[in-house]
Amino acid sequence: MKTDRNSCTSGQVRGHAFERNLPMIVKSIVDWNDKRRLMIALLWLTMTAVMASSAQAAQDPLVMGIFPRNKATETTTMYTPLANYLSERLGRKVILVTSKDFDSFWKGVMERKYDIVHYNQYHYIQSTQSYKVIAHNQEFGKDAVAGALFVRKDSGINELAQLRGRTIIFGGGKDAMLSYIAPRFLLMQAGLKEGDFKTEFAVNPPNAALALYNKQADAAGGGDILIDLPVVKNAVNTQELKLLAATEPLLFLPWAVKRTMPAKLGESIQSLLVELGRSDAGKEILKSAMTTGMGKAEDKDYDRHRKMTIAVFGKQGITK
């Protein structure tokens, strides 16, 4: 049989088609390899950037905020040794930040500017969405102190109900846990609500005790150790004052870290704080901060404080 030279088999047709499309196939393979190399390069750059960012974050200074319990200059003197100690032991700079007033300090808390923060119990329970408690102060050798109300021994006042219509001076503002919130809780337990007594505020608990002693008020709110404080005992005859009522013991002032802090770093800071009382150098740091030690703390340790806060201010007075 003769075969037309212009005719070809199906295999030959496919062969010719492959030959015609070969340049396009080669180009597609080259393009894919180029894209794959580009994707790998981009992935490598992204991973490098993330690693560099993490390394940089690990070296960024930690900011330690201290609430303005004292003047800014006094706070700097008190807590600089602690900041230096943490910097040395962590191998990472810790910057101490003080505030001239409470508003500026609280703004820093709300804006999460502090990596480590020291404040009172009420402040902590108001910021638990952003901060995690890790430790607490021990003061006067105690882990906890009750909130209390004091009166003069010659006042004739022997029970809380007798404070109705009387003047009560609290040793701090409405955010003072031991000096206002806890004493107010005691009054509420006795059936006295705001308006049933006259409210006055002193700059601090010792001043409230002095006002009571000088008969400028009928009762004073503060921690149950108030009349045992040297600053009070050296100013007045505390034998003329007596404890009227007290709450259950409340854990002292907390230390907290930002919730976004890596767990390992938070645990290291906790250990360093708790270990301060185990060495002479650490005891000097504690002495500078006017505290006798630090203990571990966790959120549930402040449930009593929450209970009192809700009773006094209602649920709107607490963020958790």
Backbone torsions as a table, in degrees:
resi	resn	phi	psi	omega
1	MET	NA	139.7	178.0
2	LYS	-88.9	147.2	178.6
3	THR	-118.0	129.6	179.1
4	ASP	-67.4	131.9	-177.3
5	ARG	-68.2	-18.0	179.0
6	ASN	-86.2	-9.0	179.9
7	SER	-95.8	158.8	179.3
8	CYS	-151.1	161.5	179.9
9	THR	-76.3	166.4	179.5
10	SER	-63.7	-33.2	178.7
11	GLY	-64.9	-40.1	179.7
12	GLN	-66.0	-35.7	179.6
13	VAL	-62.6	-45.6	179.8
14	ARG	-63.7	-36.6	179.6
15	GLY	-64.8	-43.2	178.9
16	HIS	-64.4	-39.8	-179.6
17	ALA	-63.6	-40.6	-179.9
18	PHE	-63.0	-42.7	-179.6
19	GLU	-62.4	-39.6	-179.0
20	ARG	-67.5	-36.1	-176.2
21	ASN	-89.4	-4.5	-176.7
22	LEU	-54.6	-45.4	179.7
23	PRO	-58.3	-39.7	-179.5
24	MET	-67.4	-39.4	179.9
25	ILE	-64.3	-45.6	179.1
26	VAL	-60.3	-43.2	180.0
27	LYS	-61.6	-40.2	179.8
28	SER	-63.2	-42.1	179.2
29	ILE	-63.9	-42.6	179.2
30	VAL	-63.1	-44.2	179.2
31	ASP	-60.7	-43.2	-179.0
32	TRP	-63.7	-42.0	178.0
33	ASN	-64.1	-38.3	178.0
34	ASP	-63.8	-44.8	179.8
35	LYS	-63.0	-40.1	-179.6
36	ARG	-64.9	-42.3	177.7
37	ARG	-62.9	-37.8	179.5
38	LEU	-66.5	-42.4	179.4
39	MET	-63.4	-41.7	179.1
40	ILE	-63.8	-41.9	179.9
41	ALA	-62.9	-43.6	-180.0
42	LEU	-65.0	-40.8	178.8
43	LEU	-62.9	-41.9	179.2
44	TRP	-63.6	-42.8	178.8
45	LEU	-63.1	-40.4	179.6
46	THR	-63.8	-46.1	-179.9
47	MET	-63.7	-39.0	178.6
48	THR	-63.7	-41.3	-179.8
49	ALA	-65.0	-41.9	179.3
50	VAL	-64.0	-44.3	179.8
51	MET	-64.1	-39.8	179.2
52	ALA	-65.9	-40.2	179.4
53	SER	-64.2	-42.5	179.6
54	SER	-64.9	-41.2	179.5
55	ALA	-64.6	-40.6	179.3
56	GLN	-64.8	-42.6	179.5
57	ALA	-61.0	-37.1	-179.2
58	ALA	-66.2	-24.2	-178.6
59	GLN	-97.5	-10.2	179.4
60	ASP	-63.0	143.6	178.1
61	PRO	-61.9	148.7	173.5
62	LEU	-93.1	134.1	-178.3
63	VAL	-98.5	123.8	179.7
64	MET	-109.8	115.5	-179.1
65	GLY	-102.3	134.4	179.3
66	ILE	-119.4	127.8	-177.2
67	PHE	-68.4	149.0	-173.1
68	PRO	-74.4	64.2	175.7
69	ARG	-72.2	-28.1	178.0
70	ASN	-128.4	176.0	176.1
71	LYS	-62.9	153.1	-176.6
72	ALA	-57.3	-40.5	-179.8
73	THR	-65.7	-39.1	178.6
74	GLU	-67.9	-40.3	179.1
75	THR	-61.9	-40.9	178.4
76	THR	-60.6	-45.8	179.2
77	THR	-63.6	-41.2	-176.0
78	MET	-68.8	-39.8	-169.3
79	TYR	-108.8	-3.7	176.7
80	THR	-60.8	-42.2	177.2
81	PRO	-58.6	-36.4	178.8
82	LEU	-68.2	-42.8	179.1
83	ALA	-61.9	-41.9	179.1
84	ASN	-64.9	-40.5	179.1
85	TYR	-61.6	-47.9	179.8
86	LEU	-63.9	-39.9	178.8
87	SER	-59.5	-45.8	-178.1
88	GLU	-66.0	-45.6	-175.3
89	ARG	-75.6	-31.7	-179.8
90	LEU	-85.5	-17.0	-175.2
91	GLY	68.0	32.7	-175.2
92	ARG	-153.9	131.9	-175.7
93	LYS	-59.7	131.8	174.3
94	VAL	-115.9	118.3	-176.9
95	ILE	-98.7	123.7	177.9
96	LEU	-83.5	127.0	179.0
97	VAL	-118.6	123.3	177.1
98	THR	-109.3	161.9	-178.8
99	SER	-127.8	143.9	-179.5
100	LYS	-75.3	-23.4	178.9
101	ASP	-152.3	169.8	-175.4
102	PHE	-67.4	-36.2	-178.0
103	ASP	-59.3	-44.5	-179.6
104	SER	-68.7	-36.3	176.6
105	PHE	-64.0	-47.6	-177.0
106	TRP	-66.2	-31.2	175.7
107	LYS	-61.9	-39.8	177.5
108	GLY	-64.8	-37.2	177.6
109	VAL	-65.4	-48.3	-177.7
110	MET	-64.7	-30.8	179.4
111	GLU	-91.5	5.8	176.9
112	ARG	56.3	41.0	-179.2
113	LYS	-79.2	-20.3	-176.8
114	TYR	-98.1	133.4	173.3
115	ASP	-83.2	-36.1	176.5
116	ILE	-124.9	134.9	-177.2
117	VAL	-140.3	141.7	177.8
118	HIS	-122.7	123.8	-178.2
119	TYR	-155.1	-170.2	-178.7
120	ASN	-90.4	175.9	-172.9
121	GLN	-62.2	-40.5	179.6
122	TYR	-64.7	-41.5	178.8
123	HIS	-59.4	-42.6	-179.4
124	TYR	-61.7	-50.5	-175.8
125	ILE	-67.6	-14.9	174.8
126	GLN	-85.1	-10.0	-174.3
127	SER	-127.4	21.8	-175.6
128	THR	-67.5	-16.3	176.8
129	GLN	-71.5	-23.9	-177.2
130	SER	-109.7	-24.9	-173.9
131	TYR	-128.1	150.4	-179.8
132	LYS	-118.8	125.2	-179.3
133	VAL	-73.1	139.6	-179.8
134	ILE	-127.1	-21.8	-176.4
135	ALA	-156.4	170.7	177.5
136	HIS	-144.1	153.2	176.2
137	ASN	-70.1	150.2	165.0
138	GLN	-113.2	123.4	-178.1
139	GLU	-125.0	140.0	-177.1
140	PHE	57.2	29.9	179.2
141	GLY	75.7	11.1	-177.8
142	LYS	-118.9	147.2	175.8
143	ASP	-83.4	-29.8	-174.3
144	ALA	-142.1	152.3	178.9
145	VAL	-138.9	142.5	179.6
146	ALA	-83.6	150.7	169.7
147	GLY	-79.1	146.1	-172.9
148	ALA	-150.0	166.8	173.4
149	LEU	-126.0	135.2	-179.6
150	PHE	-118.4	151.9	174.6
151	VAL	-138.2	168.7	173.1
152	ARG	-76.1	146.4	179.6
153	LYS	-65.7	-28.1	-178.7
154	ASP	-91.5	10.7	-177.2
155	SER	-78.6	-21.2	-175.9
156	GLY	79.3	4.8	179.7
157	ILE	-91.7	120.9	-177.4
158	ASN	-123.9	-7.2	177.8
159	GLU	-147.1	157.2	-174.6
160	LEU	-60.3	-35.9	-177.8
161	ALA	-58.7	-24.7	-179.2
162	GLN	-74.5	-5.7	178.3
163	LEU	-84.4	-3.0	177.0
164	ARG	-59.1	127.2	180.0
165	GLY	79.6	-0.7	-178.7
166	ARG	-93.4	170.7	177.7
167	THR	-97.8	125.7	178.4
168	ILE	-117.4	128.8	178.7
169	ILE	-107.9	127.6	-177.6
170	PHE	-102.7	141.3	-175.4
171	GLY	-84.0	58.4	179.8
172	GLY	147.5	-177.5	179.9
173	GLY	-79.4	-172.5	-176.9
174	LYS	-71.8	-7.9	176.9
175	ASP	-96.5	4.7	179.8
176	ALA	-80.1	114.0	-173.5
177	MET	-64.8	-53.8	-175.7
178	LEU	-79.2	-28.3	-172.3
179	SER	-98.2	-14.2	178.1
180	TYR	-130.8	-57.7	-173.9
181	ILE	-62.2	-49.2	-179.7
182	ALA	-64.3	-45.9	176.4
183	PRO	-61.8	-37.3	177.3
184	ARG	-64.3	-36.9	177.2
185	PHE	-61.5	-41.8	177.7
186	LEU	-60.2	-43.7	-179.5
187	LEU	-64.2	-40.1	178.9
188	MET	-65.0	-37.8	178.0
189	GLN	-62.6	-26.9	179.5
190	ALA	-91.6	5.4	177.5
191	GLY	87.7	12.0	179.5
192	LEU	-102.3	121.2	179.0
193	LYS	-108.3	170.6	179.9
194	GLU	-58.3	132.2	-176.2
195	GLY	106.3	-19.8	177.5
196	ASP	-83.7	-7.7	178.6
197	PHE	-148.2	163.9	178.7
198	LYS	-92.0	132.9	-176.1
199	THR	-106.2	131.3	173.6
200	GLU	-129.5	155.8	178.8
201	PHE	-125.6	136.6	173.1
202	ALA	-101.7	163.6	-179.9
203	VAL	-63.3	-36.2	-179.1
204	ASN	-154.5	169.1	-178.5
205	PRO	-56.5	-45.2	178.6
206	PRO	-56.8	-39.2	178.5
207	ASN	-65.8	-31.9	176.7
208	ALA	-66.0	-41.0	178.5
209	ALA	-64.6	-39.7	179.1
210	LEU	-65.3	-39.5	178.9
211	ALA	-64.4	-40.9	177.5
212	LEU	-62.4	-47.0	-179.3
213	TYR	-58.1	-39.3	-178.1
214	ASN	-85.9	12.4	175.5
215	LYS	61.7	31.8	175.7
216	GLN	-89.0	-5.5	176.5
217	ALA	-154.2	161.3	-179.5
218	ASP	-91.0	-19.6	179.3
219	ALA	-153.8	157.5	179.3
220	ALA	-134.2	140.8	179.0
221	GLY	-102.4	139.8	178.1
222	GLY	-179.9	-175.7	175.8
223	GLY	-70.3	157.1	-175.9
224	ASP	-68.6	-6.7	176.5
225	ILE	-94.6	4.3	-171.9
226	LEU	-52.3	-51.5	-174.4
227	ILE	-79.4	0.1	174.8
228	ASP	-98.3	-5.4	-179.9
229	LEU	-67.1	135.4	179.7
230	PRO	-54.6	-38.8	-178.5
231	VAL	-63.1	-28.8	178.2
232	VAL	-85.3	-46.6	-177.6
233	LYS	-63.0	-30.2	179.9
234	ASN	-81.0	-11.9	-176.8
235	ALA	-101.8	-32.6	-176.6
236	VAL	-140.4	169.7	175.6
237	ASN	-85.9	96.0	-175.5
238	THR	-68.4	-10.1	176.4
239	GLN	-66.0	-15.0	179.8
240	GLU	-90.1	-1.1	179.1
241	LEU	-113.4	154.1	178.7
242	LYS	-143.1	155.1	177.1
243	LEU	-78.6	123.7	179.3
244	LEU	-90.4	-44.1	-179.0
245	ALA	-160.5	154.4	-179.5
246	ALA	-145.1	151.3	176.1
247	THR	-83.8	179.9	170.2
248	GLU	-69.5	157.3	-178.6
249	PRO	-58.6	141.0	-179.5
250	LEU	-120.9	130.6	-178.6
251	LEU	-57.0	142.9	-175.7
252	PHE	-69.7	-175.7	-173.4
253	LEU	-54.1	131.6	-175.8
254	PRO	-88.4	158.2	168.0
255	TRP	-116.8	134.6	-177.9
256	ALA	-135.8	160.6	176.2
257	VAL	-124.9	157.1	179.6
258	LYS	-60.5	137.0	-176.8
259	ARG	-64.4	-23.4	179.1
260	THR	-82.0	-3.1	179.6
261	MET	-68.0	137.8	176.5
262	PRO	-54.4	138.1	-175.5
263	ALA	-56.5	-40.5	-177.8
264	LYS	-63.2	-39.8	179.6
265	LEU	-67.4	-42.7	178.4
266	GLY	-61.0	-40.4	179.6
267	GLU	-66.9	-36.0	178.7
268	SER	-65.5	-43.2	179.2
269	ILE	-63.9	-42.4	177.9
270	GLN	-58.7	-47.6	-179.3
271	SER	-61.7	-41.8	-179.4
272	LEU	-64.0	-39.2	179.6
273	LEU	-68.0	-45.5	-177.2
274	VAL	-67.4	-30.9	-177.5
275	GLU	-78.7	-7.4	-175.7
276	LEU	-56.3	-38.0	-177.1
277	GLY	-76.7	1.8	-175.6
278	ARG	-99.0	3.1	178.9
279	SER	-141.3	157.0	179.1
280	ASP	-63.5	-40.1	179.3
281	ALA	-64.4	-40.7	178.8
282	GLY	-65.6	-38.3	178.8
283	LYS	-64.4	-32.8	176.7
284	GLU	-68.0	-36.6	177.3
285	ILE	-65.4	-42.7	177.9
286	LEU	-63.9	-42.5	179.7
287	LYS	-60.9	-40.4	177.9
288	SER	-61.8	-36.8	179.9
289	ALA	-84.8	4.9	178.3
290	MET	57.3	44.7	174.8
291	THR	-137.8	155.3	-175.9
292	THR	-98.2	-5.4	179.2
293	GLY	168.3	177.3	175.6
294	MET	-138.2	143.8	178.5
295	GLY	-126.6	162.5	177.8
296	LYS	-67.3	149.4	177.5
297	ALA	-144.6	151.9	173.9
298	GLU	-137.1	168.3	-170.8
299	ASP	-55.4	-41.0	-176.6
300	LYS	-63.7	-19.3	178.4
301	ASP	-66.1	-14.2	-177.8
302	TYR	-109.1	17.1	177.2
303	ASP	-65.8	-35.6	177.8
304	ARG	-62.4	-39.8	179.5
305	HIS	-64.8	-39.5	178.2
306	ARG	-63.0	-43.5	-179.4
307	LYS	-57.2	-46.2	-179.4
308	MET	-68.7	-39.7	-179.5
309	THR	-62.9	-43.8	179.1
310	ILE	-65.5	-38.6	179.3
311	ALA	-63.3	-39.2	-176.5
312	VAL	-81.1	-45.3	-173.6
313	PHE	-105.5	-11.8	-173.8
314	GLY	84.2	172.0	-177.7
315	LYS	-63.5	-24.3	179.0
316	GLN	-69.6	-14.5	-179.3
317	GLY	-88.7	8.3	-178.7
318	ILE	-141.7	139.4	-173.2
319	THR	-90.6	-19.0	-176.8
320	LYS	-82.9	NA	NA
